[in-house]
Amino acid sequence: MIEKILKAEKEERLILGVKETQKALMKGAIEEIYLAATCPKLVQAEIENLAAMASVAVTKLDLNAEELAAKLKKPFSISVVGIKKR
């Protein structure tokens, strides 16, 4: 799964963060969402509800927010990652 996220980052199709992912999801611009293992339950529920309405798959990762950030070489923790549609 992380390979798909890294590939999307190289293609500049990655959206980081809860708010940005929610905005793109409401616009119908997301094809898939990944949640860090440490994503807060309330955030997870909100994202899953929006994703269900938009028929977008949500996948929970085994990585916590800090590990996900390290994989993406970002200096901040990341709980939610969205992949834009092509």
Phi and psi restraints in degrees (value plus and minus 20) as a CYANA .aco file:
   2 ILE   PHI     -83.7   -43.7
   2 ILE   PSI     -49.8    -9.8
   3 GLU   PHI     -82.8   -42.8
   3 GLU   PSI     -59.5   -19.5
   4 LYS   PHI     -85.5   -45.5
   4 LYS   PSI     -58.3   -18.3
   5 ILE   PHI     -86.7   -46.7
   5 ILE   PSI     -65.1   -25.1
   6 LEU   PHI     -84.5   -44.5
   6 LEU   PSI     -57.6   -17.6
   7 LYS   PHI     -84.6   -44.6
   7 LYS   PSI     -62.7   -22.7
   8 ALA   PHI     -83.4   -43.4
   8 ALA   PSI     -55.4   -15.4
   9 GLU   PHI     -84.7   -44.7
   9 GLU   PSI     -63.1   -23.1
  10 LYS   PHI     -83.1   -43.1
  10 LYS   PSI     -53.8   -13.8
  11 GLU   PHI    -105.0   -65.0
  11 GLU   PSI     -16.9    23.1
  12 GLU   PHI      38.1    78.1
  12 GLU   PSI      21.9    61.9
  13 ARG   PHI    -135.9   -95.9
  13 ARG   PSI      -6.1    33.9
  14 LEU   PHI    -114.8   -74.8
  14 LEU   PSI     115.6   155.6
  15 ILE   PHI    -137.6   -97.6
  15 ILE   PSI     105.2   145.2
  16 LEU   PHI    -126.6   -86.6
  16 LEU   PSI     118.5   158.5
  17 GLY   PHI      79.2   119.2
  17 GLY   PSI     136.3   176.3
  18 VAL   PHI     -85.6   -45.6
  18 VAL   PSI     -74.5   -34.5
  19 LYS   PHI     -82.9   -42.9
  19 LYS   PSI     -65.8   -25.8
  20 GLU   PHI     -85.3   -45.3
  20 GLU   PSI     -59.1   -19.1
  21 THR   PHI     -86.8   -46.8
  21 THR   PSI     -62.1   -22.1
  22 GLN   PHI     -81.3   -41.3
  22 GLN   PSI     -64.7   -24.7
  23 LYS   PHI     -79.6   -39.6
  23 LYS   PSI     -68.3   -28.3
  24 ALA   PHI     -85.8   -45.8
  24 ALA   PSI     -55.1   -15.1
  25 LEU   PHI     -85.1   -45.1
  25 LEU   PSI     -61.7   -21.7
  26 MET   PHI     -88.4   -48.4
  26 MET   PSI     -45.5    -5.5
  27 LYS   PHI    -105.6   -65.6
  27 LYS   PSI     -26.4    13.6
  28 GLY   PHI      58.1    98.1
  28 GLY   PSI       4.2    44.2
  29 ALA   PHI    -119.6   -79.6
  29 ALA   PSI     -14.3    25.7
  30 ILE   PHI    -129.5   -89.5
  30 ILE   PSI     118.9   158.9
  31 GLU   PHI    -125.8   -85.8
  31 GLU   PSI     -43.2    -3.2
  32 GLU   PHI    -179.3  -139.3
  32 GLU   PSI     128.9   168.9
  33 ILE   PHI    -149.7  -109.7
  33 ILE   PSI     120.9   160.9
  34 TYR   PHI    -142.8  -102.8
  34 TYR   PSI     115.6   155.6
  35 LEU   PHI    -134.2   -94.2
  35 LEU   PSI     116.1   156.1
  36 ALA   PHI     -88.7   -48.7
  36 ALA   PSI     135.2   175.2
  37 ALA   PHI     -80.9   -40.9
  37 ALA   PSI     -47.5    -7.5
  38 THR   PHI    -117.9   -77.9
  38 THR   PSI      -5.6    34.4
  39 CYS   PHI     -81.3   -41.3
  39 CYS   PSI     110.4   150.4
  40 PRO   PHI     -77.7   -37.7
  40 PRO   PSI     123.0   163.0
  41 LYS   PHI     -77.0   -37.0
  41 LYS   PSI     -60.8   -20.8
  42 LEU   PHI     -83.6   -43.6
  42 LEU   PSI     -64.9   -24.9
  43 VAL   PHI     -82.7   -42.7
  43 VAL   PSI     -64.5   -24.5
  44 GLN   PHI     -78.8   -38.8
  44 GLN   PSI     -64.8   -24.8
  45 ALA   PHI     -83.4   -43.4
  45 ALA   PSI     -63.5   -23.5
  46 GLU   PHI     -81.6   -41.6
  46 GLU   PSI     -66.9   -26.9
  47 ILE   PHI     -83.8   -43.8
  47 ILE   PSI     -64.2   -24.2
  48 GLU   PHI     -83.6   -43.6
  48 GLU   PSI     -58.4   -18.4
  49 ASN   PHI     -85.3   -45.3
  49 ASN   PSI     -67.5   -27.5
  50 LEU   PHI     -82.3   -42.3
  50 LEU   PSI     -62.2   -22.2
  51 ALA   PHI     -84.6   -44.6
  51 ALA   PSI     -58.8   -18.8
  52 ALA   PHI     -83.2   -43.2
  52 ALA   PSI     -61.1   -21.1
  53 MET   PHI     -85.7   -45.7
  53 MET   PSI     -51.8   -11.8
  54 ALA   PHI    -115.4   -75.4
  54 ALA   PSI     -17.9    22.1
  55 SER   PHI      35.9    75.9
  55 SER   PSI      28.7    68.7
  56 VAL   PHI    -133.8   -93.8
  56 VAL   PSI     115.0   155.0
  57 ALA   PHI     -93.3   -53.3
  57 ALA   PSI     118.1   158.1
  58 VAL   PHI    -138.9   -98.9
  58 VAL   PSI     108.3   148.3
  59 THR   PHI    -141.2  -101.2
  59 THR   PSI     111.2   151.2
  60 LYS   PHI    -111.7   -71.7
  60 LYS   PSI     104.6   144.6
  61 LEU   PHI    -105.5   -65.5
  61 LEU   PSI     139.8   179.8
  62 ASP   PHI    -102.3   -62.3
  62 ASP   PSI     -33.5     6.5
  63 LEU   PHI    -102.4   -62.4
  63 LEU   PSI     123.0   163.0
  64 ASN   PHI    -102.8   -62.8
  64 ASN   PSI     155.9   195.9
  65 ALA   PHI     -80.6   -40.6
  65 ALA   PSI     -57.0   -17.0
  66 GLU   PHI     -92.3   -52.3
  66 GLU   PSI     -59.9   -19.9
  67 GLU   PHI     -85.9   -45.9
  67 GLU   PSI     -59.7   -19.7
  68 LEU   PHI     -82.7   -42.7
  68 LEU   PSI     -63.3   -23.3
  69 ALA   PHI     -81.2   -41.2
  69 ALA   PSI     -61.0   -21.0
  70 ALA   PHI     -83.7   -43.7
  70 ALA   PSI     -61.8   -21.8
  71 LYS   PHI     -81.6   -41.6
  71 LYS   PSI     -55.3   -15.3
  72 LEU   PHI    -111.4   -71.4
  72 LEU   PSI     -17.4    22.6
  73 LYS   PHI      37.1    77.1
  73 LYS   PSI      26.6    66.6
  74 LYS   PHI    -133.1   -93.1
  74 LYS   PSI     124.6   164.6
  75 PRO   PHI    -105.4   -65.4
  75 PRO   PSI      -6.3    33.7
  76 PHE   PHI    -156.4  -116.4
  76 PHE   PSI     135.2   175.2
  77 SER   PHI     -93.6   -53.6
  77 SER   PSI     130.2   170.2
  78 ILE   PHI    -150.3  -110.3
  78 ILE   PSI      96.8   136.8
  79 SER   PHI    -114.4   -74.4
  79 SER   PSI     -50.9   -10.9
  80 VAL   PHI    -153.1  -113.1
  80 VAL   PSI     114.4   154.4
  81 VAL   PHI    -150.5  -110.5
  81 VAL   PSI     111.2   151.2
  82 GLY   PHI    -136.0   -96.0
  82 GLY   PSI     128.3   168.3
  83 ILE   PHI    -132.2   -92.2
  83 ILE   PSI     101.6   141.6
  84 LYS   PHI     -87.7   -47.7
  84 LYS   PSI     131.0   171.0
  85 LYS   PHI     -89.1   -49.1
  85 LYS   PSI     134.2   174.2
